[in-house]
């Protein structure tokens, strides 16, 4: 790593490592307050129905039950990301099996659970729709009759009231028909992806205390304290600052803990009882009442010249967002920007639809739509390579984005380490000299992801009287190591060691605004805010030290916590002396402030999707997977996986490796193991016995490769990496299977049955005469 | 109906009144405030609630508290002695085996039971032992290497 840095770029131990290793850290499920009640939710048994009557009188008679709330207690504010479409509790109707209808608070969890059985709900069933393609058809049951009243952010949403299409977006470039006409080969395929659950080991959990002065205090294992505050305030119809969100430690999020969930019913119960109310989801509720990854149907047609040069891509992207958006409108917005993948394509036509159905909502899930479009776009690259008899790596390198490439939206791309990612994974699997063995194959694919625009971060950095640094942001450490990365950035900028920095937990009453742990954005955005705040602090320190040392600020430097005159190390003061003087003697405490917002974002034109700068930055990656396929059983065993990621600059390589490895295995689970199975909108496998996630014996160690193409706007050049890590695994596995046994699966997940069916179908085809 | 029981946890003795159907996990968390045993799936699949019962790993959500009477219960809170981390804890921190940390106590305790009986395991033995614990963050690579590194340190006498 770079010798120019002393703290940044080093694999330092996480600042919260010992607290986590000893179990002495408080997660949402661990919160306890005196007098606390425990709450449970009555959930809809119907996928789409009017709620005619709720009878909870018998529940109130159960000893220990303190209150029941229903939609009638809900002030009725709607919340959402860029599209506000969701109430905290169902009002006149329910839109999915699992939707909250009522909630009960009791002295303990068992009593609350028992009370659920004493609440009866009378429904008037409505026709339901479970398939996004059917939901788009004229005449389909309408799930949101009042779509025309919903509030949304301009530039993000194009709803179609009177249909189930909550967002319809396009990308247009060049002339696709002419591109196809000039193409030597054109491939057309339909790709399908399925719903998975995040399976955070810690379920959703919160404690809510309605205060006597009308404020509401929330302890939650949220990924985004300020987004939670905004959503809860909107839902309760109170000013945002009347809500205080205190972030607990988070036992895994992966996008599942971004939006308002159980905090809403808990708040209503606390307001009704005046007591703190705790709620924790069961594992079953995680499956039926949280969010999933968006299932998708993607039709894609791609044309290329004989030499592999891409000429045109036409795609229709349909995302099934379930009953509510839960940021599905943003998922669509992102993926429409680069549906063809990280390749130069002169002619592009994308139609994207985010569609309601009567199932549990899909929401942010590590990768945010990009695993779905990558499943399609990389399938097309493989199909073209087959048709053209080209090497799959060669066709990718031939078309790959590089510094200065022009994207389909018209952006001149910067910080593009894509080709290096491809080359590095190729080297790691010895691509050009790989052995051909029956039943074994290697897949090698590439992909990209943006970090979403219009998010903001702020940071305060203070100098304590002992010379130590206090770092205050509302970043959330889900395990990705952001607390450590931010402390490294602050330490580097100021000139102190990592140990000299204390990182405060997010609390919306005291730590400044942040859009949260979403979109792999914290290292970039919060990192920038921290860097600026630390720089501001440094200037103030130098000014104060200059007075103390009778020197000029520009002649001073800070090293290892000591301010000295450059070249005269004896003439110095410690940061503790500066801190004590400014804080206690002079009454001029030093507080550095910093913020970050991408100011040059241009929201894409709604008619064409064109924009010279739609995103703060793009991340690039490549993955290679080696598999062994048993032709008798269809079983796919992953033998090796390499994952290379352009992270701009690695602030903490150890943490980045961890992200890359963990995300890759989550991606392999998505490819080969995990699937939420629905029957008429009901999840039939809502537990960890019937829904299997990867364990230590399922996949080999993932080899992480770090590529650095520094970004001019990133803190020390850094970009995020957390979400990207998950994206390509499924596509890489498919390519490897095709390489091994010559069959291609375009519908996820890849099960033994599908592999066997495909092998049998191909065998039959080969036996046909002619 | 509550029964008086005495539970031996981390070398201390606790006299408690517990209901016959109450899982050990709930008694540890609710009555003894030992929240390092985590609530994950409460059905014996995820391993987040792992504790040691007479030095063997068990899913404490699936063990009745009354069944733990007379046994030596070890939770993650009992692993560090005199604020000195166990070599497994040291290795988990140093090797990046901890991300969100929710599953970490379960992994560390399971690994401790392994190393207590098998001080020199190979990586496939480690993987086999750990398959009852789910980690959604790390992809397991750094956990396995941390256990192997800790085993080396224990053998070299750098810890217990």
Interface residues (C-beta under 8 A of the other chain):
Chain A: X11 X13 X14 X16 X17 X18 X19 X20 X21 X22 X23 X24 X25 X26 X27 X29 X30 X198 X199 X200 X201 X202 X203 X249 X250 X251 X252 X253 X254 X280 X282 X283 X478 X479 X480 X481 X654 X655 X657 X658 X661 X662 X663 X664 X665 X666 X687 X688 X689 X693 X694 X695 X696 X697 X699 X701 X702
Chain B: X29 X34 X35 X36 X37 X38 X39 X40 X41 X42 X43 X45 X46 X48 X75 X76 X77 X79 X80 X85 X89 X90 X92 X93 X94 X96 X98 X99 X100 X101 X102 X103 X104 X105 X108 X126 X127 X128 X130 X131 X132 X133 X134 X135 X136 X137 X138 X139 X140 X141 X142 X143 X144
